Amino acid sequence: MSKTDWKAEAKALKKKLKKKVATLTAQLEEAAETAKDRAEDLAEAAVAAVTKAVKPVSPLAPAAFPVLPVIKGAAFSAVGAGIKYQNRRDVMLVSLCPGTTVAGVFTRSSTRSGCVRDCQEKLAMKAPADAGAAIVVNSGNSNAFTGKIGDKAVAEVTDAAATALGLPSSRVFSSSTGVIGEPLPYEKITAVMPELVGGLTEEAIQSAAEAIMTTDTFPKGASAVIEGEGGPIHISGIAKGSGMIAPDMATMLVYIFTDAKISAANLQKMLSRNVDETFNSITVDSDTSTSDTLLLCATGQSAAAEVKATGPVAKAFETALRSVMMDLAHQVVKDGEGATKFVEIRVTGAASAEDALRIGKSIADSPLVKTALAGQDPNWGRIVAAIGKSGAAADRDKLRITFGDLVVAEKGWRNPDYREEDGAAYFRRSELVIGVDLGMGRAKRSIWTCDLTSRYIEINADYRS
């Protein structure tokens, strides 16, 4: 081979190798990019799975579940039945001693669940003076809009508890919370009834609170103690609620227990008097649940004398009861799905109580107001719009809007001393008070709400998956 031929062949080989190297390099770069994309996809999936499995706790949550006083005559237990959730408690049982009186308030929803209707029917019955009582609650399935199958599920669960505890079925109350429209697998609850009964103890109220959670990020509890005639009277309550919160008489699921001696009639009157300005004054998303239930049970085991309808002790007891109800109601809002702000809409100077409520709810339920809260944007024009759309009596020139101590607008215009940066700084707080004085009368009302964040959408978009 001549030198010229050798050079030509070497040049051709070099060109061929360069082309091969370029092809291999491109293939490697493509493979690396694909691997990178795949790794990113896997990482996102892993983060999503962990986020779904381990729910972040609301930033507004209390530091810990409170220490609640033992209510003599009330015993609690909670177990996992696997109704929807795995590896967690999802059924709780409360056993109440003979002589317990029970009061309740429930949703007025026309599509209320079988459990709600059953509780209402049983409370309307005259209970024997020495009758005990029980409450069974499951999470993961609301047993709502399930027809006759749902009614059968209620009967099976309450009958099983009645048999296990030696009670008449008319004294066993039940609640279910979770997905609507799916038959409740009641046999899973009846199967764990022996375990529930065997685990009853006066100290397990926190476990009961945890078992009734759905999208809640923390269990909710509150208590109060007053001095009765002859001894202390204790009140302890638990609640669940995070989304579908716009109560229409009570809220979500709430169970309050006291060792007071008090008649069912007086207990019911005190409960009913305090519902509107506590549980009926909160909203997360303007949706009323099919399952809202609040039961108040008095075991009569305190050494104190009976709480009568009137008198200093009656007044102190009702005040304490109201404080527990208000505490639990506020905790529900602070656990609003995706909430980062706890907000009081404080309406004053309304022409009527109805107008005060209408305006408070119009502001609290406004998506525009709630997203402004989430974005820490003091957009007070959205509050003006919410007042105007409410249908309540209002006069532009009498209206006064405040953010905490900041006077934002009055006399038909923005306050000349108000600075937007001051409003923005105030909206960075986690707890806010938006004041609206209508200058029309003397009626007032406070409504408590939270902001609306992207997390709310994520939770509800994935609720059934």
N, C-alpha and C positions, 0 to 999 in steps of 0.2 A: 504494500500500500504506500502510495506516494505521500509525501509530506502534506501536499495540498489536500488530498483525499482524507487524510487523517484529521486535519484541522476542520474540514467541512463536517465530518462525522461527529467530531467532538462538539462542534457548535450546535449541530442538530440535537445531540444527546443532552446538552446543557439546556437548550430551549425546552426539550421535552420534560426534563427534570423540573425546570422552573414552573412549567405549566402544571405538573403533577403536584408540586409543593403548594402552588396557589390554590389548586382544587382542594387539597387536604386541609390547607389553612382555612379555607372558606367553610369546609365541612366541620372542622373543629370549632370555628367561631359560631356556626349555626347550632351545633350540639351544645356548646356552652351557654348560648342564649336560651335554648330550649330548657336546659337544665336549670338555669337561673329562674325562668318563668315558672317552671314546675315547682322549684323550691319555694318561690314566693306564694304560689297557689297553696302549697301544703302548709306553709307558715300561717297564711290567712285562715285556712280551714282549722288549723290547730287553735289559733286564737279564738275563732268563733266558737269552737267546741268547748274550750275552757270557759269562755264568757257565758255560754249557755248553761254549762254545768255548775259554775260557781258564780252566782249572782252577786254583783257588787252591792254593798250595803249603802243605803241612802246616806248622802252626806249630812242629812238633817236628823239622822237617827240618834237616839240617846246613847250614852257611853255603854250602857249595859241594861239588861232587863232588871227592873226594880225588885227589891226584896218586898214581897207582898205578905201581909199578915195572914196567918192561918185562919181560915174560917171554920170554926168547929161545926161539925155536922155536914161538911162538904168534902168529898174525897174525889181525887182525879187520877186518871191513867191515860196513857197514849201509846199506841203501837203502830207498826207499819203493816198495812194490809195489801199494798201494791195495787191500789185502785187506779192510779195513773203514775204516781211518782215511785221510783225505786230507791231503796236504801235510805228511807226516811219515814218518820211517823206521819200517818195521814188519817188516823181515826182517833178521836178522844172520847172518853166517857166521864161523866160526872155523876156521882151518886150522892143524893141528898137525903138527910135523915127524916124520920117521921115528924110531922108537924110543920114541914117546910111550906111556906107560901110562895106563890109564883105569880109574877106579872110580866107582861110583854107588850111590845109594839112591833109592827111588821110592815113590810112594803105594801103600798096600795096598788102596785103594778097589776094590770089586768092579766098578765101572763105569769103571775107568781107561781112558785114551785109547789109541788105536792107537800113538801115538808112544811112550808109556811101555812098552807091551808089546814094541815093536820094540827099544827100548834094552835092556830086560832080556834079550831073546833074544840080542842081539849081544854083550853083556857076558859072557854065559855061554859064548860061543865062545872057543876058544884063538886068540889073535892072533899073527900072525907077529912075530918079535922086531924086525924092521926096519920094521914097518908104521907109516905115518903115520895120522892120524885127522882127522875134521872134525865140526863141530856146526852144524846149521842150525836157527834158531828164528824162528818168526813170532808176531806178536801180532794180536789182533782176531778170532781164530777158534781154538777149542781142538781142533778135529777129534776131539771126544769123542762117543761114542754116535752114530757115523755109519756103523756096520756095515762091510761090505766096501768101500764107497766110500771110507771113511776109511783102510782098509788100503792101498788103491790109491794114495791121496794120499801116504801115508808113503813108499811104494815109489818113486813118481814123483819126489818131492823128493830123497830120499837117492840115488837112481840118478843124477839130474841132477848133484848135487854130486860124486858119485864120479867120473863121467865127466869133469867139468870139472877136477877136481883130480888125476886119475890114481890114484884109490884104489879098493880093493874096496868094494862097497856095505856089506859087513859092518863097515866101520870108519867109517861115517858115521852119526852119531846125530842125532836130531831131536827138537824139542819144539814144541808149539803151545799158545797160551794165548788165552783170550777166550771168546766165546759157545759154549755147549754145544749139540750136536744139529744144527748146520748144516754141510753139506758144505764142506770146505776147497777154495777155488778154487786148487788147486795149480799150475795153469798160469800164474798170476800170479807165483808164486815161481820156477818153472823159467824163465820168460821173463827174469827179472832175474839169473839165475845168472851169466852172463858179466860183468855189471856188478859183482856181488859179488866174484867172483874177481879181477877187474881192480883192485878197490879195496883189496885186502888189505894191511894194514900193521900193524906191531907196536904202533903208537901209537893205534889207533882203538878201544880198549876202552871208552871212555866212550860213543862212538856206539853200540856194541853194547848197552850197558846201557840207553840211551835207546830203542832199537828194540824191546826186549822189554816195555816198559811197557804196561799197560792202564789201570786206574783209578789207578795210581801217580801221585803228584804230583811225585816227584823220582827220578832214577836213583840206584841204590845201589851203592857200591863200598867195598872194604876191602882192606888189605894188611898184610904183615909181612915182615921180613927177619931171618934168623938167620945166624950164622957157622958154616959147615960146615967139614969137614976139607979145606982147600985153597982155600976161597973162600966167598963169600956165597951163600945160597940165598934166593930170592925167592918170595913167594906173593901173588897178586892175585886178587880175586874180585868178581863182580857178581851181583846178584839182582833179581828183580821180585816184588812181592807187596804187596797192599793190602787186599783183601777175599777172602772164602772162605779164611780162614786158621785152620786148626786141624790142623796137619800130623800125618800118621800114618806117620812115618819120616824124611821130609825136609821140604822146604817149597816151595811154589810153583815157581818156576824159579830155580835157583842154579847158577852155573858158576864153579869155582875152578881156577886155573892156577898151576903152580909149575915152576921150572926144575930141581928136584931130580932126581937119579938115584935111583929107588926102584922096586921091583918092584910089579906090579899087585896082588899078594897083600898086601904090606905096606901099600900105599896104601889098599886096601879095608878092612883091619882098622882102621887109624887113623881112617878116615872113619866107619865103623860105630860105633866106640867113642864118638865124640863127637857123634853125631846127637841122642841122647835129651835131653841136657841143654842143647842149643842150639836147633836147629830144632824139636824135639819138645816144647819148653818154652815155646812162644809161642802165643797165640791172639788173634784179633781178633774173630771172630764165631761160633766153635765149628763152622764148616763146613769139611770137608776137601775139597780140590780133586780133580778127576779127573785132573789133569795134573802133580801134584807131582813134580818131578825135581831131583836134585842130582848133577851130574857133577864129578868131580875129576880133572884131567889133569896129568900130570908129563912134561915134555918131555925131561928129562935133559940139558939144555944148560948147567947150572951147572958151573963148574970144580971144584966140591967133589966129594969122594968120595961113593960111593953111601951113601944113608941106609939103614941096616940095621934089623932089627926091634927091636933093643934098643941101649942105650948112650946116652951124653950127647947126641949129635947127634940121635938118634931122639927122645929125650925133648923136646929143644928144638924140633924140627920139629913134633912133635905138639901141643905147647903153642901154638906160633905158628898152626898150622892151626886149632886150637880157637878162638883169639882172633879169627881172621878169620870163622869160622862164627858166633861169638857176635855180633860186630859187625854182620854182615849180618842176622842174625835180629832183632836189636834195631831195626835200621833199618826192617825190614818192619813191626814193631809201631808204630813212630813214624809210619809212613805209613798206618796203619790208616784205612780210609775214614771221613772226618769226625773223626778223632782229635784231641783237644786235650790229652790226658793220657797219659803213659807210666808204667805202674804195674808194680812188682814185687810179687807175692804171695809172701812168704817164709815157708814152712812149716817148722817145726822141731818136734822132740820127738814125731814120729809113731811109731806102733807098727811100721810097715813102710814101705819105699820106695813100695809101691803105695798105701798110705794117704796118704802125703805128696803124691803126684801127684794122687790122686783129690780130695783137699780143695783143693789149689791150683787145679785146673781147675774145680772146682765154684764157687769164688769168682770166678775170672777170667772164666768164661763166664756168670755170672749176669746177666741183663738188669737186675735190680733193683740190683745192685751197680754195674754199668757206667753206668746212668743217674744214680745218686747221684753217681758220680764226675764225670759231665758237668755236673751241677747244683751241684757243689762242696758237697754235703751229706754230712757225716760220719756217715751213718746206719749205725752199727756193728751194729744189729740185723739188717740184711740180710746181714752177714758171718756172724753167728751162725746165721742160717737156712740159708745156703749150706753151712756146715760140717755142720749137722745133716742136710741132705738128701743128702750125698755118699755115705753108706753106709759111710764109714770109721769106725774106732774113735775115739770122742771122749768126754770126761767133762766135764760142765759145770763142776765144781769145780776141775778141773786146767787149764782153758783160759785162755790169756792172749792178748789182742789188743792190738796196738800200731799207732799211726800214726807212723811215723818213730820218734822218741824218746819219744813220748807213750804212756803206759800207759793204755789206754782201759778195759779190763775184765779182771778176774782173780778167781779164787776164787769163781766163780759169780755175779759181780755187777759192776756198773760201779765202776771205781776211784773212790773218794770224792774224790780230788784232781784227777780229770779234769774239765776245763771244756769245754763245747760250743763256746765261742768259739775256744778253742785248736785244736780239731779243725777247725773251719770255716776258720781261718786257714791251717792246714796243707794243707787240700784246695784252696786257691787256687793252690798250686804246680803247675807243669807236669809235674814228675816226683815220684812218690810211692812209698813203701814201706809196704805193709800187712803187718804181722807177725802170724803165728798160731803160738803155741807150744802144743802139745797136751799136753805133760807125760806122754806115754804111752810114750816110748821115745827112740831116738837118730836115727831116720831124718829126713832133711830134703830139701827140694826147693824150687826157685824157679821160678815161672811168671811170664812177662811178658805183659801185656795192655794195653789202652787203654780209654778210655771209649766210650760209645755215645751219639752225638748225632743230632740231626735230619738232619744232613748225610749220615749213613750211609743213612738212608731215602731221601733225595733221589737219591743216587748209584745205589742199587740199583733204585729205582722207574723211573729213566730209562735203565737200563743198555743196553737193546736199542733204544731210540728214537733 
